[in-house]
Amino acid sequence: MKEKFYVITFPTTHHALKFEQFIKEKGFNSRLIPVPREISSSCGLAARFEEDNLHEISQLVKANSIEYESLYFIDRTSNKKPEKTDF
């Protein structure tokens, strides 16, 4: 598993499930994970995807008005906190 990836959070579990289904239908790898503790102590689902898919997934999110809360870049090779970013 890669050590650098993106995590996208959603307002509800329903939105997370919808995102995962949509992205997989478009041929991208994404998997639902618990929201990492570094991002939030609240429970919930987030979607994880590899950094080399950012541009394509960004285009799909924008073109299809997919609702999400936040996007984070996580680099497990460093001691940095997750970096909040945007599409």
C-alpha positions as CSV (number, residue, x, y, z in Angstrom):
1,M,0.0,0.0,0.0
2,K,1.3,3.4,-0.9
3,E,2.4,5.8,1.8
4,K,1.1,9.0,0.0
5,F,-2.6,9.3,-0.8
6,Y,-5.7,11.4,-0.6
7,V,-8.6,11.1,1.8
8,I,-11.9,12.8,1.1
9,T,-14.5,13.2,3.8
10,F,-18.2,13.4,3.4
11,P,-21.2,15.0,5.3
12,T,-22.9,11.6,5.7
13,T,-22.2,7.9,5.2
14,H,-24.7,7.9,2.3
15,H,-22.5,10.4,0.4
16,A,-19.4,8.3,1.0
17,L,-21.1,5.2,-0.3
18,K,-22.4,7.1,-3.3
19,F,-19.0,8.5,-4.1
20,E,-17.3,5.0,-3.9
21,Q,-19.9,3.4,-6.2
22,F,-19.6,6.3,-8.7
23,I,-15.8,6.3,-8.8
24,K,-15.6,2.5,-9.1
25,E,-18.1,2.7,-12.0
26,K,-15.7,5.1,-13.7
27,G,-12.8,2.6,-13.3
28,F,-10.9,4.2,-10.5
29,N,-9.6,2.5,-7.4
30,S,-11.0,3.9,-4.2
31,R,-11.9,2.4,-0.9
32,L,-13.8,3.5,2.1
33,I,-12.0,3.8,5.3
34,P,-12.7,5.1,8.8
35,V,-11.9,8.8,8.9
36,P,-8.3,8.9,10.1
37,R,-7.8,10.1,13.7
38,E,-5.3,12.8,12.4
39,I,-8.3,14.4,10.6
40,S,-11.1,14.0,13.1
41,S,-11.9,12.2,16.3
42,S,-15.5,11.7,15.2
43,C,-16.4,8.5,13.6
44,G,-17.4,8.3,9.9
45,L,-16.4,7.1,6.5
46,A,-13.9,8.6,4.2
47,A,-12.7,7.5,0.7
48,R,-9.0,6.9,0.1
49,F,-7.4,7.1,-3.4
50,E,-3.9,7.3,-4.7
51,E,-2.3,10.6,-5.5
52,D,-1.8,9.8,-9.2
53,N,-5.7,9.7,-9.6
54,L,-6.2,13.2,-8.2
55,H,-6.7,15.1,-11.5
56,E,-9.2,12.6,-13.0
57,I,-11.2,12.2,-9.8
58,S,-11.2,16.0,-9.3
59,Q,-12.7,16.4,-12.8
60,L,-15.4,13.8,-12.0
61,V,-16.3,15.4,-8.7
62,K,-16.6,18.9,-10.2
63,A,-18.5,17.8,-13.4
64,N,-21.0,15.7,-11.4
65,S,-21.4,18.0,-8.4
66,I,-20.5,15.3,-5.9
67,E,-21.0,16.6,-2.4
68,Y,-18.0,16.2,0.0
69,E,-16.7,18.0,3.1
70,S,-12.9,18.1,2.8
71,L,-9.9,16.7,0.9
72,Y,-6.7,15.8,2.6
73,F,-3.3,14.8,1.4
74,I,-1.6,12.3,3.7
75,D,2.1,11.4,3.6
76,R,2.9,8.6,6.0
77,T,6.6,8.9,5.2
78,S,6.8,12.2,7.1
79,N,5.7,13.4,10.5
80,K,3.5,16.1,9.0
81,K,-0.2,16.4,9.8
82,P,-2.6,15.7,7.0
83,E,-2.6,18.7,4.6
84,K,-6.1,20.0,3.9
85,T,-6.4,20.9,0.2
86,D,-9.1,21.3,-2.4
87,F,-9.9,19.9,-5.9
